[in-house]
Amino acid sequence: MKLIAPVLLAMAAACANTTRYQVDSGGDVPRLENVFQTVHASVVTIRTVGQSMETDAYGRLASASGVGSGVLISEDGRILTASHVIQTADRVQVEFPDGTALPARVISSIPSADVAMIQLEKPIPKRATVAKLGDSNDVRVGEEVFVVGAPLGITHTLTVGYVSARRAVPLSPGSRQVVELFQTDAAINPGNSGGPMFNLRGEVIGIVSHIVSESGSSAGLGFAVTSNVARELMLNRNPFWSGMDGIVVAGDLAAALNVPDGRVGLLVQRVADGSPSDRLGLHGGSIPIEVSGQSILLGGDVVLEALGLSLSEPDFDASFLGAVQDLSEGDIVSVRVLRGGRQFVLSKTFSELRR
């Protein structure tokens, strides 16, 4: 079984003007082509440049480009997407349907929920439209939906399907906090990640996350984070983006990395240039190896504690996200890491990390 895009570690109160849709003469259901024409200018393609997990001819980690999708949710240039599209990106560029390409920066990202928000650094194009976030609680299983994105890099592609089920998955293994997903049979492929799932009223009801597939291509098992989850995490909470990714290490691998007995650590893989983790001084990995069929990078820091919370404690992800919500600009953010066999505490003020 193959998961496209990193699944969850276990696994926009902005509104557009109300639009009148044309309908079939025999009913009140909007015609799909009319709804698509109304909303497609809100869908963007996101192109990123970051660090690869592979080395170049000189033994250095190579750079890698990525492509995903997103949806414009405000006149001031906020865009919802998937966390795994931008989490460790050094550069982010947003392309609109009219060909306009604009730089953007990450302002919030929660990898365990696979949802993120980026901010355009220039005004939105005149032809762009702002999508409306719908209430995902009103969505019913069996409802027809459509997805717009850039599958395999082919931009502004529409696929149609149904809400197959609602799923609730833990925020992280063993967590009591869950993330709600819509399951759909609409065709989803790499490049769709971060794109919007619309209902037939033209409202965004989900942000595409991943698929489950044995072949690597769409098998009718796609998943999207619900719009209410995206709204709560991205618009109603203190924005936070670490700019790094890592692998939880325990047992024999933790022991091999000199993690103290019985403790869990987070082996840092990649750190985005200029990100909060970069400013804090976290080191990413530099030596690619394969462990149990999984490619990982060795040589990076192993995080043992963050904001006074041990990585070993139950439900760390939920506790950490809660602690972030309590931070003020002058508060100290500290992270205890294992580096070269020694423990260090890295610290900066919250405002220094977010500048």
URVENTA-V309044 format. One record per helix or strand. SS is the DSSP state (A for helix, B for strand). FROM is the first residue (numbers start at 1). TO is the last residue. If there is no record, write none. Layout:
BEGIN
SS_FROM_TO / SS_FROM_TO
END
This chain:
BEGIN
B_2_4 / B_23_23 / B_30_30 / A_32_42 / B_43_55 / B_61_72 / B_78_81 / A_83_86 / B_89_95 / B_101_110 / B_115_120 / B_132_133 / A_136_138 / B_144_149 / A_151_153 / B_157_170 / B_178_184 / B_196_198 / B_203_213 / B_222_226 / A_227_235 / B_244_249 / A_251_256 / B_265_271 / A_276_280 / B_287_291 / B_294_298 / B_302_306 / B_309_310 / A_316_325 / B_332_339 / B_342_349 / A_350_354
END
